[in-house]
Amino acid sequence: MQPMIFPTSYAQQGLLTFERLHPGTATYHVAFALWLHGPLDTAALTAAVSAVVERHESLRTTFTVLDGEAVQLVDAGAGPVVTEHDLSADPAAGTVEAVRCRLTAAVAEPFDLTRSAVRLDLYRRAAEEHVLAVTLHHAVADTWSCAVFVRDLSTAYTAARDGRSPELPEPPVQYVDYAVWQHDRLAGPEVAELETYWRETLAGAAPTLELTGDRDRPAVPSFAGATLPVALPPELVAAVTATSRRLRSTPFVVMLAAFQAVVARSTGRTDVLVTTSVATRTPEVEDLIGCFLNVLPIRVSVAGEPSFTELADRTRTAVLGAFEHQDLPFDRIVEQGPRPRDLRHQPLSQLMFGVQNAPMPQPELAGLTAEAGLVARGVAQFDLDIQLWAAGERIEGFCEYATDLFDSATVQRLWDRFVALLQDATTDGDRPLSQLAPLDPTDLRRALTAGGPTPAPAAPADSPAADGFPDLAGSPDAGDSADPAVAALSPAALRRWVGVLAEHAALRPDDRVLDLSDPDSPASAAWSWHVRAAGATSVVPPAGAGSVVPPAGAGSVVLSAGAGSVVLSAGAGSVVLSAGAGSVEPSVERVADAAQWARLALAEQVTVLAGPAAELARLAALPETGPLPALRRLVVDGPLSEAVAGWFAARAPGLATVALLGGVVAGGPTLVLGPWRGSRIAARLLPGGRAAIVDPDGRLVAPGTPGELLLAAGPDAFAGRPGGPDDLVDHPYAGVDPATPSGTRLWRSGLAARQAVDDSIELLGTGRSDPTGTERVTPDRHIEPRDPVETVLAEIWGSVLQVGPVGVHDDFFALGGHSVAAMRIAALTGDTLAVELPVRTLFELPTVAAQAEFLVEAGRAAAVDVTAAAELALSVGRLSEEEVRAMLADGPSGA
């Protein structure tokens, strides 16, 4: 008998689209296991499973695509069967831990949904020890369905063991009836009101909300995950219940409000959007296996320094509004929200929070003792998904997290902060959020040592700073600087700078140093002393040994090279370039051109290049600069982008880079920057340096939480600095922490950073643009299709999206595109042009022009003339109905 064909529900459509976008994952598998102890009647168990499969059409459902739309097919036959595995011959294979590992591995096996969405495995551990593993695709079951399966199986097994038919009542409806009903309902006039509500609710929301992880988000997510078991103690559960009653709310709302407060604190955002799942079951389908779920975004503002009571009230309002408008499917809700979509993560939010009310029942199989439990899947649908349920006087559950991004310790700290804030909120909820759950002593100690230990600085023995502050000929004097910030730097600060250079620059006597820093700065002074101490040659100010370079007039540029050379510069605006014994006087334009620096570095065989990151970036912007074979070391003030670092590395094999951060504004180098970790740079404090990471209100944030980085090179870095410039702030714990004296000030770097697990500082998002490399540029003007392939695609888009005319640079999502439309467009395109357009490609290349280019290239690789196929489709489309009938009547020969 042929399977019956039915439309898919909206939840199924979203899940099937995910499978098309991310094939081969177990992300949406629902798995549980029954651990059976005692003499198992295998035949009775097999019969019981067959009875459950017969009762629920969902367990006999497969999926395919017809006419561009996903449909579900219900098989009238027997459906899936139990596969038996005998592990009893190997005692090691039958241990609980070994079987758990086997179950997790089995869950990870992907489904071919055109053949089955259910997998049933029976493992024989010993003569009277068995495990029945049930793996269901989310398209045919939800968590509630697991409990229905266990109850029906218990009834059917007992009946089969007794030799009688199971007393399982016929369901009043099946899942396909629900799918048809849902489509009919959403074709009515109430849909417009639902869409309006969600469009207004999501107006102005950011496209995504994500926590800063331990690693960068990969370009292609693996969806690998892990779970952290968690629980709330009975006394806190009682406090949550009492608080919810006092606020005329629910424990779910109270806990969600606390979680949103933690997310706001952890991200620095005041607009917090977290998703939650809601059951769409009605009494008619309460005992039916199927996917009866929708996902709802809960958007709450924490702006204005609210108390927890106020936040809970805002959350209650948002939850009630969302639940009252829950009938709009999540994919349709997403259409009302911000664009564009990014396939690296879930839309709207990567955070989910839920409280389950469908506990797994105790299996009751005659003659057996049994326990049921969910199977660890090793996947994560979201960056972080917290699911809780009542367990006696406790609330327990798990945090499922993406291992692409987070370590277990990071998730544990986040949970601990949630518990701490919930405890404070249920004790005194009228206090402002900022006063709830301050840093605990452990986190405070760590936050005060961000960047690592900072012992007192000690100048190297061979450094000129070791013998006091030398008076070196030709060295600029910081005290003579026109910049008051430079002039205020103390001799101790300059000594520290020299010590840092001595340790990290590692100059040799034969080094030739090209310094791109401002001649009138402590950096130049420090370089001068360090170059003199090492016996190296300075190619630019500060001068090399024996050179004399008087301070130049305002606007002058002086380049000096070679020991013993003498260069005199006078007059505002003058430019003097000296290379060796002779000198030339290039134009100001030539010196301002970065190419001049590159030529000097090459001509003078520069071995060490030093200066601000911005100046080095100017050099890297030169496309035709050849090799710099003598260059062995870069000493950079500030973070150097990967692109710039790569430019130098390609021209100087074996190049070592030392990047420092701090400079004049922080009173000297404060951090030494390590290697890139994706879009972030690891950094550690230099000896004597101080750092703090603070929130927008200047409060220390907990380790792992992003904030603004504050720096100072040492306790006396700003001694004598006049006035109170805006970029200097008091240390958050000055005078409170014994190690932080009163009056300690820090420089506001303006850089986002966080304290990593190893207490190093990570600079976040530095030197990067769009991490996906797919920045979209949408022309302002409408451009009509320019060739047959673009014309066919534009017509398909217009017919599916019911818009027109479609321009070649119009964005799919801006035109109202969604996952179901994407599947239809992909299917129609493949049928018309004889080349597959993957749904994922449609999301990644959301314009007609980009898709046309992809299809032509794909056709060329598959030996398919896509342009000819498009021309044929257009010619057929222009025929009248009579002409088409005549062609069909004539047959393929045309005779």
C-alpha positions, 0 to 999 in steps of 0.5 A: 500500500502506498504511503499517505501524503500530508502537509508538514506542520510548521515546526516540522518545516523549520526542522526539515529546513535545518536538516537541509542547511546542516545535513548529517548532524544529530542536533535535533535527535530526541533520545532516551533509554530504558534500563531493564533488570530481570528476566526480559521476554524479548518477544513480548517487548518486540510485540509491545514496540510494534503496538506503540508504533501502530498506535502513533502514525508519527513513528511511521512517518517519513519526509520528502519534497514534492513540487518544492514543498516538504511533505510527510508520508505515513506508512500503513505498514509495520514501521521500524523494528527493534535491532538487537545487540548482544554484548554479554560475551564481553563483560567490559562492553556491558558495563554501565559506562561502556553502554552509555558511551555506546548509546551516545555514539548511536544517537549521533548517527544521522537519520535519512528522513526519507526512510525513517525518523525512528531508531530502536535498539535493544542491548543485552548486557547480561542474561537479565540486564538489557537496555532499550534505546529509543532515538527519535527525530524531533520532527516526529516527537518532542520531550513530552512524547518520550513519556507517552512512549514509555507509558504505552510501552509499559501497558503493551508489554504487560499485555503481550507477556500475559498473552493478550492484546494491549488495551491502547485506545485509538487516538481521536486524531493523529499528528497529520490531522494537527498539521492540517488544522494548523495550516487552516488556522494560519490561513485565517485573518488572525495571522495579520494580528499575530504578525503585527504583534511580533513585528512591533515586539522585535522592532529595533532588536539586534540580529543576535545576542551571544555570550562571549565564549572561550573561543571564536564562533567557527564559520561552520558550526559543528553543533557539538555540545555537552551538558552540565547537570545543575540543581537549585537547593530546596531552600532556594526553591522555596524562596523562588516559589514565595517570591513568585506568589508575592509578585503574582507571577510564576517560578518560571518568570522569576527564574527567567528574570534572574537569567536575563539579568545575568545575561545583561551583566555578562554581555553589557547589553540592556536589551536582552532577548532569550528564547523559550519553548512552549507546548502547543498541545491541546487536550485532544493530542495530549496522549499523542506522540509528535512535535507539538512545540513552538519557540518564542522570543522573550525580549526584556529591557534592563535599562534604567537601573531597575530593581529585580521586582521591576525586572520581574514585572517586565519579564511577566509582561513579556511572557504573557504577551508572547504566550498570548501570541504563541500560535505564529510559528517560530520561522514566521516570527523570525520573518518579523525580526531583524535581518539578515540571517547568519547561518553560524547561529540560531536566529534572534538569540543563541540562548534558551531558558525553559522549565519543563513540566513533562517528567519521564514516568517510572516504567512499569514492565511486568516482571522487570525493574526499570529506570528511564532517562534521557541519553546524552546526545553530545550536541547543542542546538543553542550556544547555551540552553538551560532546561529545569524541572521540579524534582521533589523539593528541588529544581534540577536540570542541565545546561547544554552548551556548545563546545565550539565556544565554551569550556565546562568551567565557563558554563559552571561560573555562569550558573553559579552567578545565576544562583547567586543573583537568584538568592539575592533577588529572592531575599531583597528584590527591591534593590537595584540589579547592580547591587545584587550578587556582587563579585564574590571574594574569589572572583574579586581576587581574580578580577584585581589580578587581571593580566597575571601577577605584576611584581615590581619592575626591575631594570636589567643590569645592562640597561642604562636605567640601572645606573640612574637616569643617564643624560644621553646626547641627542635624546629627547627630554620628556620634560621638554615635550609640548604634550603635557601628558608626555612631560608629566612622565616621571624618570621612573616611568621612563626607566620602566619603559627602557626595561621593557624594551630591553627585555622584549626587543632583545637588540643585538649590537649589529641591529639596525633599528627603524623607529616610526614613533613620534620623535617627541615622545617617551617612546623615542627617548626610551628607544634612544637609551636602549639602542645606546645600551645595546650598541645597535644603530638607529636608522631614525630618531632617536639617533644612533651612537655618535649622531646628533639630531637637534629637536626639529621644528614643528612639522619637521620629519628627520630620518637619520642613519649610520653611526657618526653621521650628523644631521641638522634640521632647522625650521618649521616644515623642513624635511631632512633625510640622511642615509649614511654619510650623505643626505637628500631632501625629499619632498614632504609628500614623499616622506608622508608616503609610506613607500618612503619608509619601505625603501629606507628599510630595504636600503638600510638593511633594517633588522628591527622595525618599531613603532605604533601599529597604525604606522606599520599598517601604513607600510602593509597597505603597499601592494608592491613592496618586495622582500625585507630579508634583513628584518628579523623583529617587529616591536609594535605599540598596539594590537597588530591585525592579522592581515598586517602581521601576515604582510610582514611575515610574507616578506621577512621569513622567520620574523618575530613580533613583540606587540606591546600596549599602553604607550604614552597614554598609559604611562608606558607599555603595560601589556605584552600581547600574545598570538591571535586566538581567532578575533581576539588577542591574548595579553599579559601585564608587564611587571608593575602594570595595572589593569581592570575590566569594568562595565559601562558604570565603571564597576569591575566585572567578573572574570570571563565577562567582557568590559572595557579595559583600563590600564596603567604602566605602574603606580606612578605612571601618571604622577604629576599629570595635570588636570583630570583628562577624560581618559583617566579614571579612578581605579574601581577599588582604589583605597579598598583593596590593600594592593591598590593605593588611594589615588590609583588612576587608570587609562581608559583604553576604549578596547573591549576585553575579558579575563580568560580562565588562565587570568590572561587578558583577551582583547576582543574583536580587535583588528577584524571586520566581518568574520564570515568574509561575506559582508553584503553590499546592496546597491541603492538602485534596482537592476533588472536581470541581465541574462537568462539565468538571472531572469529565470531566478527572478521569476521563480523568486517573484512567484514564490515570494509573491513580489515583483519585479525582483532585481538582481541585487535584491536581498532574499530576506528583505523581500520577505524570504523565509525557510519554507520559501527557500526550500520551494525556490531551491526545488523549483530552481533545480527542476528548471535549470537541472542544477541543484541550488542547495538551501544553504547556498540560498541563505549564504548568497541571498541575491539573484546575481550571486545565485546565478553566478553559483549555478553557472559555475556548478553547471560547468562543473557538472557539464550542464549548460545552465544558460541553455536550460534557462533559455529553454525555460523562458521560451516555453514560458512565453508559449500560449496554452494552445502552443504547449498542447500542440507541442505535447501532441506532436511529441519530441520529434515534432512530427 
